Structure formats: C-alpha cells, structure tokens
Amino acid sequence: MKFEMILYLILSGASLFLIPHTIVSITNQDSNFLIDDFSREDGLSALDTVWNSFSDRVMGGLSQGQHRFTEISGKRCIHLTGTVSLKNNGGFIQTALSLNNQGKPFDAGSYKGVRISVYGNNARYYLHLRTIDTRQPWQYYAADFMTSEEWNTVDIPFSRFQPENISTPLNTAGLRRIAVVGAWQDFKADVALSRIEFYR
C-alpha cells in the first residue's frame, strides 16, 4: 500500500485490520455493517453470498422447509416457511448465509451483535453462528428471538449466543456463517427477515 493511502486512512479515522485468518476490512467505527436487506435483484447478499435452505432430512429427519424472496407489508424480505418435526430424531429447518468474503471469514470483533428486522407467527426462532472453530456440522452458537405478526427490530448481542456441542467461546473475529432456524418443537414455521446487520 502506498504511503499516501496509509496517511489518508490515518487522517480520515479509518481502521485497517491485517489479522491472520480474517478478512481485511476498512470500516467507519460509527457505522453498522449491512449483511442483507434483500434489495438486490440477483438475490445476493451485501457480501455477494447466497442464502441456502436445508433441514434435518440431511440426517434422516422428516422436517421440510424452503425460503423465497417476497414482500410482506411493504417490506422486501426473505421468507422461511415449512414444517418442523421431531420424528426420526430430527427437529429443524433453516436458511443460512455464508459470511466468508473472498474465502476468508468475517471479522465482527468491533461489533456488539446482530440486529434483525423480523416478522413471524408469534413463535420462537433462532439465529445460529458458525465460526472457524465449528468444524463439525453439529457445532454452532445459538440465540433465540420471538416473532409477532408485525415487523419488529430485534438486537441480539453476541453475549447471548450459547455454544452448542463445543466448549470454545464464540470468536466474533472468525465468523463463517449465519442462519435463521426453526427448531426443537413440532410446529409450522413462518418467519421473515427484511434486514440483517451487525450493529455497534
């Protein structure tokens, strides 16, 4: 990097992170980071990554779900629907987004948590985070949130994410994936997000 660019970054108050195993990021300390507002016609997130849905059927369960991009009450959103079943040791559906940027995990170390604009069927749902430490499919960090039949903004601090099947504390500097999950009860899942971001 040229000296003039380094000087400009210092004078402008920007931060330059060069950390092994993390992405290189230049950020404004007063701003949030948009993950997705579902406004792109190509269906990609702000990280140029794609939402993918799957269920416990990958392990023999009977749950089924799918997502679609639509509009609810005037808000463009991702809408996850389906049936969650506890039969056959199953019990989840989810739609997940890679947080990798150019093959490297996302460094959210300077953020406090995840903010979502959410709509649903008065049921409990979860956000799951996977990191560079969650090497097995059954390892993740989970935090729950409630929905209602109107749009609400919900802040979920990183401190609320609990480790599942892993003892390592959540490493917010090495995030690889975030997912919206319906799980752990027999029910009809119906949840939508119109915005998801990391907040400071």
N, C-alpha and C positions, 0 to 999 in steps of 0.2 A: 504494500500500500504506500502510495506517495506521501511525502512529508506534509504536503499541503492538505491532503484529505484527512490525515491524522489530526492536524491542527484544527481543521474545520470541525471535526467531531468533538474535540475537547471544548472548543469555544461555544458550540451550539448546545452543549449539555447532554449530548447523546452518549449512550453506553455501548461499548464494544466488548463482546464476550468471545473469548477464544478458549473454550474448555474442551478437553478430550471427551469424546463420545457424546457431545451435544452439538446442536446446530449453532452456527454463527448468527447472532442477531444484533440488530441495531434498533433500539427502542426508545420511545419517549416515556420517561418514568411516570408521567401523569396519565397515560392512556391505557385503556383495556386492549386486549387482543381478540379480535373477532375470529372465531372458528368457523361459523357459518350463519348466514341469515337467509339462506335458501332463495336468493335472488338471481343466481346465475342460471341462464338458460341451458347450459351444458350439464347442470346437475352437480358440478364440482364444488367443493368447499373452498374457503379462503386459502387453504393450504394446497389446493389443486388435488385433493384426495377424494375418494368416492365412499359413500355410505353403502354398507353391505349388511343384509339381514340374514340371520340363521337362528336355529332353535336347537332344543335338546335332541332333535332327531339325529344329529350327528353322533349321538351316543346311545341311540336306541329308544329315546323318549317319544311321546306322542303329541307334544305341543306343536303348533303351527302358527306362523306369523309372517307378515310382509310389511314393507313400508312403501309409501308413494309420496310424491311431491304434489301438494294441492294448496288450496286456500280455505281457511276457516275463519269466519267472522272478519273478513277483510285482510287477514294476515297470511302471507305466503309461508308455508311450513313443510316439515317432514312429518308424516302421519304413520305411526306404527300401530297396527291392529293385528288381532289374532286370538287364539285360544291357548291358554296355559293349562297344562295337565300335569299332575303329579304321578301319573301312572308310569310304570316301567322305569321307576327311579329318575324320572325327568322333572321338569318344572321351570322352564324358562323360554322366552323368545327375546331377541334383541336386534337392534340395528347399531352397527359400530362404524367408527371412522378412524382411519389411520391418522396419527398426528406427526408421522415422520415427514420431514422436509428434506428432499434430495437424499433420502436414505438415512437420515440422521434423526434421532429423537428430538422432541421439542423441549426446550428449556423454559419451564414455567416457574423457576425459582424466585422471580421477582413479583409474582402474583399471589393473591390471597386465596383464590379459589375459583370455582366455576359458577357463572351466572347464566340462568336459562329463562327464557320466556316460554311458559308451558300451559297447555290446555289438556284436559282429560275427562275421565269418567268418575271422578271422586275416589279414585283408588290410589294405592301406594305403588310407586315405581322406584327404580334405582339408576344411579349413574355408576358405571364401572370404569376404572382406570387401569391400564396395563403399562408397565414400565420396562426398563432394561433389566430389571430384576425378576420379572414374572416370566420365567422360562417355560413353565408348564401351563397347559390350557386351563387348568382349574385354579390357577393363581391369579388374583386380581385384588383391587381395593374398591370397596363399595360404600356408597352413601345413599340414603333413601330420601324421597321427597313425595309430597302429596299433590294431587291434582284436583281441580274443580272444573265445572262446566263454564268457565270464563278464563280469559288469558290472565296469567299472573307472572310476575318476575320473582324468581327464587334464587337467592345466593346460597351456595353450598361451599363453605370453607374447606380447604384441603385437610384441616384438622378433623373433619367429620368422616373422612374416608377411612374405613376399617380394613385391615388386611385379612384376606381370606386364603387359607391354606399356604400362608407364607409368613415368616417372622420378621422379615426385613421391613423397616419403616418406609413409608411412601417417599420415594425420591422424585420430587417435583421437577428436578433438573433433567430427568430422563424419561419423559412421558412418550409412549409409543401409540396408545390407542385410547379412545373414549367411546363408551357405549351407553345407550338408553335401553333399559332392561325391564321387562315384566316377568316376575318370578315368585316362586315359593308359595303359591296358592293356586287352587283351581279357579280360574276366572276368565272373563272376556277382557282382553287388553285393548285399550283405546287411549293413546297418548300422542300428543303432537308438540313439537318444538318449532317456534318461529325465529328463535335466535339463541345462540350458544356462544359464550365467550369466556376468556379468563379475565378476572377483574382484579384491580389493585386495591 
